[in-house]
Amino acid sequence: MKEITIPQGRIRYRDEGSGDPIVFVHGFLVDGELWRDVAARLAPDFRVIAPDWPMGSHEVAVNDDADLSAPGTARIVAAFLEALDLDNVTLVGNDSGGAICQLVAVEHPQRIARLVLTSCDAYENFPPPAFRPLQGIARVPGAVGMILQTMRAGFARRTPTAYGWVMKRADDALTKRWITPSLRDRAVRRDATKFLLGMQRHYTLEAAKRFGEFTKPVLIAWAREDRFFKLRFAERLAGDFPNARLELIDDAYTFVSLDQPARTAELIGAFAREPQAQTAQGTPAA
């Protein structure tokens, strides 16, 4: 793991390979290990960077005054790209991290060459209805820690409102890794709470109004069977970005990078190799 300091605090990240950069953005209560099997497949041809964003599974808390609302987290992603002086970036998002990538695309597009959205929050579905009660609970002091305590057992982490409906193939060791930082560190738990409360649909709805401004190539790579992010959201995203196409991933839930790493890596790699000025229809952009 490497580490870099940005104005909001320290960010740890995995960095392997060389070439044009692919930067991954995971979602709430997940870390960069979400992409481990995809990153390994892409590293021979690209510089693959998988940070641990401050969403509750990061080992090092950010500054206590860091803005972890959705726009604030998008600024953290943009600051990270600037700190590493990355250009021609293929930005890849998943779950709530996909919502953050949408905000980066419309608010901080300067270093982005391509955008990949795997199954993720969008429009009014931020967060999905099944998780909205958690936001109300999270406003009670100490409540997030209590919720995490109930997830210590592997079977509890496999329930639908934990990780059970975001990955088809349970990985108890990985999900234990994801809840441990917030269980252990009060400051990390504070970050998790701030990010959870900062997930508000008005941010994604406002971003969607500006999708037409992002004319760079967009790949929507969606799990056909996703329980939380239905296919209609993928079709809507593909229609609203002016230079987008939709690819479906079978036999997977939200965490396509874990359920179908070969297919996910194949889609991202092929997309990242395409000429930057190519439109979704394959003709040169004006």
C-alpha positions as CSV (number, residue, x, y, z in Angstrom):
1,M,0.0,0.0,0.0
2,K,1.1,3.5,-0.8
3,E,-0.1,6.7,0.8
4,I,-0.6,10.3,-0.2
5,T,-1.8,13.3,1.7
6,I,-4.4,15.6,0.1
7,P,-6.1,18.6,1.8
8,Q,-8.8,16.4,3.3
9,G,-6.3,13.9,4.9
10,R,-4.4,10.8,4.0
11,I,-5.5,8.3,1.4
12,R,-4.0,4.8,1.1
13,Y,-4.0,3.1,-2.3
14,R,-2.8,0.2,-4.3
15,D,-0.8,1.1,-7.4
16,E,0.4,-1.5,-9.9
17,G,1.3,-1.7,-13.6
18,S,2.1,1.0,-16.0
19,G,0.5,2.9,-18.9
20,D,-2.7,4.9,-19.0
21,P,-4.3,5.0,-15.5
22,I,-7.4,3.2,-14.4
23,V,-8.7,4.5,-11.1
24,F,-11.3,2.6,-9.1
25,V,-13.9,4.1,-6.7
26,H,-15.7,1.6,-4.4
27,G,-18.7,2.3,-2.3
28,F,-19.8,2.4,1.3
29,L,-18.3,-0.1,3.8
30,V,-15.9,-1.5,1.1
31,D,-12.3,-0.9,0.3
32,G,-10.0,-1.2,-2.8
33,E,-9.8,-5.0,-2.4
34,L,-13.2,-5.0,-4.1
35,W,-11.2,-4.7,-7.4
36,R,-8.4,-7.1,-6.6
37,D,-9.2,-9.7,-9.2
38,V,-10.0,-7.2,-11.9
39,A,-6.9,-5.1,-11.1
40,A,-4.7,-8.2,-11.5
41,R,-6.0,-8.8,-15.0
42,L,-5.6,-5.2,-16.1
43,A,-2.2,-4.4,-14.5
44,P,-0.1,-5.9,-17.4
45,D,-1.5,-3.2,-19.8
46,F,-2.5,-0.3,-17.5
47,R,-1.5,1.6,-14.4
48,V,-4.2,0.3,-12.0
49,I,-4.9,2.4,-8.9
50,A,-7.4,1.2,-6.2
51,P,-7.6,3.6,-3.2
52,D,-9.3,3.0,0.1
53,W,-11.7,5.9,0.0
54,P,-13.1,7.3,3.3
55,M,-16.3,5.4,3.2
56,G,-16.0,3.3,6.4
57,S,-13.5,0.5,5.5
58,H,-10.4,2.7,5.3
59,E,-7.6,2.1,7.9
60,V,-6.7,5.7,8.3
61,A,-9.3,8.3,9.1
62,V,-9.3,11.6,7.2
63,N,-9.3,15.0,8.9
64,D,-12.1,15.5,11.3
65,D,-13.4,18.5,9.3
66,A,-13.3,16.7,5.9
67,D,-16.5,17.1,3.9
68,L,-17.8,13.6,3.2
69,S,-21.0,14.5,1.6
70,A,-21.3,13.2,-2.0
71,P,-19.9,16.5,-3.5
72,G,-17.2,16.5,-0.8
73,T,-16.2,13.0,-1.6
74,A,-16.1,13.8,-5.3
75,R,-13.7,16.6,-4.4
76,I,-11.6,14.1,-2.6
77,V,-11.4,11.9,-5.7
78,A,-10.5,14.9,-7.8
79,A,-7.8,16.0,-5.3
80,F,-6.3,12.5,-5.3
81,L,-6.1,12.6,-9.1
82,E,-4.4,16.0,-9.0
83,A,-2.0,14.9,-6.2
84,L,-0.8,12.0,-8.3
85,D,-0.8,14.2,-11.4
86,L,-2.9,11.7,-13.3
87,D,-4.3,12.5,-16.8
88,N,-6.2,10.4,-19.4
89,V,-7.9,8.6,-16.5
90,T,-10.4,5.9,-16.9
91,L,-12.5,6.3,-13.8
92,V,-14.4,3.3,-12.7
93,G,-17.2,3.4,-10.1
94,N,-19.4,0.8,-8.3
95,D,-22.3,1.0,-5.9
96,S,-22.3,4.3,-4.0
97,G,-18.9,4.9,-5.6
98,G,-20.5,5.1,-8.9
99,A,-22.7,8.0,-7.7
100,I,-19.5,9.7,-6.6
101,C,-18.0,9.1,-10.1
102,Q,-21.0,10.8,-11.7
103,L,-20.4,13.9,-9.6
104,V,-16.7,13.8,-10.6
105,A,-17.6,13.6,-14.2
106,V,-19.8,16.7,-14.2
107,E,-17.9,18.8,-11.6
108,H,-14.2,17.8,-12.1
109,P,-13.9,16.3,-15.6
110,Q,-10.5,17.7,-16.4
111,R,-8.4,14.6,-15.8
112,I,-11.0,12.1,-16.9
113,A,-10.8,10.5,-20.4
114,R,-13.4,7.8,-19.9
115,L,-16.0,6.8,-17.3
116,V,-17.1,3.3,-16.4
117,L,-20.2,2.9,-14.2
118,T,-20.7,-0.6,-13.0
119,S,-23.9,-1.4,-11.0
120,C,-24.4,1.7,-8.9
121,D,-26.6,4.4,-7.3
122,A,-28.0,7.0,-9.7
123,Y,-30.9,9.5,-10.0
124,E,-33.4,9.0,-7.2
125,N,-31.8,5.7,-6.2
126,F,-29.2,7.1,-3.8
127,P,-29.2,5.3,-1.6
128,P,-31.5,2.4,-2.6
129,P,-34.8,2.3,-0.5
130,A,-33.6,-0.8,1.4
131,F,-30.8,1.2,3.0
132,R,-32.5,4.5,3.7
133,P,-33.6,3.4,7.2
134,L,-29.9,3.1,8.1
135,Q,-29.6,6.9,7.5
136,G,-32.2,7.6,10.1
137,I,-30.6,5.2,12.6
138,A,-27.2,6.7,11.9
139,R,-28.3,10.1,13.3
140,V,-28.5,8.5,16.7
141,P,-25.1,8.8,18.5
142,G,-23.3,5.5,18.6
143,A,-25.9,3.7,16.4
144,V,-23.5,2.9,13.5
145,G,-21.2,1.2,15.9
146,M,-24.1,-0.9,17.2
147,I,-25.1,-1.9,13.7
148,L,-21.5,-3.0,13.0
149,Q,-21.4,-5.0,16.2
150,T,-24.4,-7.1,14.8
151,M,-22.3,-7.9,11.7
152,R,-19.4,-9.6,13.5
153,A,-20.7,-13.0,12.7
154,G,-20.3,-14.2,9.1
155,F,-23.9,-15.2,8.7
156,A,-25.0,-11.7,9.7
157,R,-22.8,-10.2,7.0
158,R,-24.5,-12.5,4.5
159,T,-28.0,-11.1,5.1
160,P,-29.7,-9.0,2.3
161,T,-29.2,-5.6,4.2
162,A,-25.5,-6.3,4.7
163,Y,-23.5,-7.9,1.9
164,G,-25.8,-10.8,1.0
165,W,-27.5,-9.2,-2.0
166,V,-24.5,-7.4,-3.4
167,M,-22.3,-10.4,-4.1
168,K,-23.4,-13.9,-5.2
169,R,-20.4,-15.7,-3.8
170,A,-19.9,-15.0,-0.1
171,D,-16.4,-14.1,1.1
172,D,-16.6,-13.9,4.8
173,A,-12.9,-13.0,5.2
174,L,-13.3,-10.0,2.9
175,T,-16.5,-8.8,4.5
176,K,-14.9,-9.1,7.9
177,R,-12.0,-7.0,6.6
178,W,-14.5,-4.4,5.5
179,I,-16.2,-3.9,8.8
180,T,-13.1,-4.1,11.0
181,P,-11.7,-0.5,10.6
182,S,-15.0,1.1,11.7
183,L,-15.4,-1.4,14.6
184,R,-11.9,-0.6,15.8
185,D,-11.5,3.1,15.2
186,R,-13.9,5.8,16.4
187,A,-12.6,8.3,13.8
188,V,-13.1,5.9,11.0
189,R,-16.6,5.2,12.3
190,R,-17.2,8.9,12.3
191,D,-16.2,9.0,8.6
192,A,-18.5,6.2,7.8
193,T,-21.4,8.0,9.5
194,K,-20.7,11.2,7.6
195,F,-20.5,9.5,4.3
196,L,-23.7,7.5,5.0
197,L,-25.6,10.7,5.9
198,G,-24.2,12.5,2.9
199,M,-25.8,10.0,0.5
200,Q,-28.7,12.2,-0.7
201,R,-30.6,11.7,-3.9
202,H,-30.8,15.5,-4.7
203,Y,-27.0,15.3,-5.4
204,T,-27.4,12.6,-8.0
205,L,-30.5,14.1,-9.5
206,E,-28.7,17.4,-9.9
207,A,-25.7,15.7,-11.5
208,A,-27.9,13.9,-13.9
209,K,-29.1,17.2,-15.3
210,R,-25.5,17.8,-16.4
211,F,-24.8,14.5,-18.0
212,G,-25.1,16.1,-21.4
213,E,-22.0,18.1,-20.7
214,F,-19.8,15.0,-20.3
215,T,-19.2,14.1,-24.0
216,K,-16.3,11.7,-23.3
217,P,-16.9,7.9,-23.7
218,V,-19.0,6.2,-21.0
219,L,-19.4,2.5,-20.4
220,I,-22.3,1.2,-18.4
221,A,-21.4,-2.3,-17.3
222,W,-24.3,-3.6,-15.3
223,A,-25.3,-6.8,-13.5
224,R,-28.4,-8.1,-15.2
225,E,-29.6,-9.6,-11.9
226,D,-28.8,-6.7,-9.6
227,R,-31.2,-6.6,-6.6
228,F,-30.7,-3.0,-5.7
229,F,-29.8,-1.3,-9.0
230,K,-32.4,-2.4,-11.5
231,L,-31.6,-2.5,-15.2
232,R,-33.8,0.5,-15.9
233,F,-31.2,2.7,-14.2
234,A,-28.5,1.4,-16.5
235,E,-30.7,2.0,-19.5
236,R,-31.4,5.5,-18.3
237,L,-27.7,6.3,-17.8
238,A,-26.9,5.0,-21.2
239,G,-29.5,7.2,-22.7
240,D,-28.6,10.4,-20.8
241,F,-24.8,10.4,-21.4
242,P,-24.3,11.5,-25.0
243,N,-21.5,9.1,-25.7
244,A,-22.5,6.0,-23.8
245,R,-23.1,2.3,-24.3
246,L,-24.5,-0.5,-22.1
247,E,-23.0,-3.9,-21.6
248,L,-24.6,-6.5,-19.4
249,I,-22.9,-8.9,-17.0
250,D,-24.6,-12.2,-16.3
251,D,-24.5,-14.3,-13.1
252,A,-23.6,-11.4,-10.9
253,Y,-25.0,-9.0,-8.3
254,T,-23.7,-5.5,-7.6
255,F,-20.1,-6.4,-7.0
256,V,-19.5,-7.5,-10.5
257,S,-15.7,-7.3,-9.9
258,L,-15.9,-10.1,-7.4
259,D,-18.7,-12.2,-9.0
260,Q,-17.4,-11.9,-12.6
261,P,-13.9,-10.5,-12.6
262,A,-12.9,-11.9,-16.0
263,R,-15.9,-10.4,-17.7
264,T,-15.6,-7.1,-15.8
265,A,-11.9,-6.8,-16.6
266,E,-12.5,-7.7,-20.3
267,L,-15.1,-4.9,-20.6
268,I,-13.0,-2.3,-18.9
269,G,-9.8,-3.2,-20.7
270,A,-11.3,-3.1,-24.1
271,F,-13.1,0.2,-23.4
272,A,-9.9,1.8,-22.1
273,R,-8.0,0.7,-25.2
274,E,-10.4,2.5,-27.6
275,P,-9.4,5.8,-29.2
276,Q,-10.4,8.6,-26.9
277,A,-12.2,10.5,-29.6
278,Q,-14.4,7.6,-30.7
279,T,-18.1,7.9,-30.2
280,A,-20.4,5.1,-29.0
281,Q,-21.3,4.4,-32.6
282,G,-17.7,4.1,-33.6
283,T,-17.4,7.2,-35.7
284,P,-15.0,10.0,-35.0
285,A,-16.3,12.8,-32.7
286,A,-16.7,16.2,-34.2
